């Protein structure tokens, strides 16, 4: 997300503005995008039902750059003969050290925290797992010669095999 400002802008183009919040030293606008019900239903598989998928983007009021991104999923799993279990997955990323790369501002470091919370009917089922990563990008290159779509398998909703060139 921090590496592709055009995708970030289009993702939040129809977002709801929730107000303002300070992230570190930055005063930010808070934007919210929720996946529509049809897109959420498509992700259901077997006993797992995705209930919601929401993104929050915190954009600097000074620069317009994405400072913090939070991605949250809530899934319900109902297996026959078992209690209903809910999984909430939240991934928050703080983007920093923006540098100009070929005229595009790219975040070169950040901190990502992923939290997976499992809860259900009984209080004994509550489990929270937290993972954290500090990351740094040393080099950014666009339009790498020899690197093509053939080198990667994108998700189905991005690449339609039936309509490919």
Beta strands, then each sheet from edge to edge (+ up, - down):
strand 1: 16-23
strand 2: 26-34
strand 3: 48-60
strand 4: 66-77
strand 5: 85-101
strand 6: 104-120
strand 7: 127-136
sheet 1: 1+ 2- 3+ 4- 5+ 6- 7+
end
